[in-house]
């Protein structure tokens, strides 16, 4: 089964596959969605032992890349602003 966010805003539970508008997200990887703690517990052997670790690492790497990119753009904006001030003086 594929679990995707539908255009209606409804997600499918990663364990039972039921589509609902309100699901709880795995607090570790933030990528898996579940109806309740029972569904989460049932899926833990599959999700928690492998997928969650990989997804957590991917999420952390993506967050780090976004942060570095924002910092780089901010530094470039400051440099550009300083160069503009120099040319105006």
C-alpha angles and dihedrals in degrees: 000000000000118000113207137159105254123216088254091064092249119137130198121235109248090222109041100013095231113153114232136159093225118049132153118246126224103259093213105052099013089214105092123073128203139185093225144329092284091061090045092052093048091052097042096095091057100033104031102046098052119354097049093053093049093045091048091054091047092049092049092048091049092048091049091049092050091048092049091047092052091048091050092050090049091051090048091050091051091049092049091049091051092049090050090052091051093051092047093053 
